[in-house]
Amino acid sequence: MAIEVRIPTILRSYTGGAKVVEGTGDTLSDLLADLDSRHAGLKARLVTDAGALHRFVNVYVNDEDVRFLGALDAKLNDGDSVTILPAVAGGAFGFAAAAAIAQHSAAAAAVAQHSAAAAIAQHSAVREARVAR
């Protein structure tokens, strides 16, 4: 049973940099155990010593929050897609997520600035063409 798991940037050091890995398991708990057997340490970043999901980690199965599907007991099927997302606030995960958002915002600002410069250049070219007539 192949299940696609999307790994956030902060956890990719456990997967050798892979954004997406595959695993198997009938439940989320089984899947995490399988992933941990191939990507040592990953499960410890997601599950507390008491055996519950860390409160600063959000996990989705086919876009459904696992907290409403039975948490670690959430049933999985072949072809499911699991997404792991760190919470935006609190702890090292929160700082990493905030940094990723800031990086994305900076890139978006650069694109907007480039678009504005291109629009100004185009406007100037049109104006020069009208003056030349």
Stockholm file with secondary structure:
# STOCKHOLM 1.0

chainA/1-133         MAIEVRIPTILRSYTGGAKVVEGTGDTLSDLLADLDSRHAGLKARLVTDAGALHRFVNVYVNDEDVRFLGALDAKLNDGDSVTILPAVAGGAFGFAAAAAIAQHSAAAAAVAQHSAAAAIAQHSAVREARVAR
#=GR chainA/1-133 SS CCEEEECCGGGGGGGTTCSEEEECCSBHHHHHHHHHHHSTTHHHHHBCTTSSBCTTEEEEETTEEGGGTTGGGCBCCTTCEEEEEECSSSHHHHHHHHHHHHHHHHHHHHHHHHHHHHHHHHHHHHHHHHHHC
#=GC SS_cons         CCEEEECCGGGGGGGTTCSEEEECCSBHHHHHHHHHHHSTTHHHHHBCTTSSBCTTEEEEETTEEGGGTTGGGCBCCTTCEEEEEECSSSHHHHHHHHHHHHHHHHHHHHHHHHHHHHHHHHHHHHHHHHHHC
//
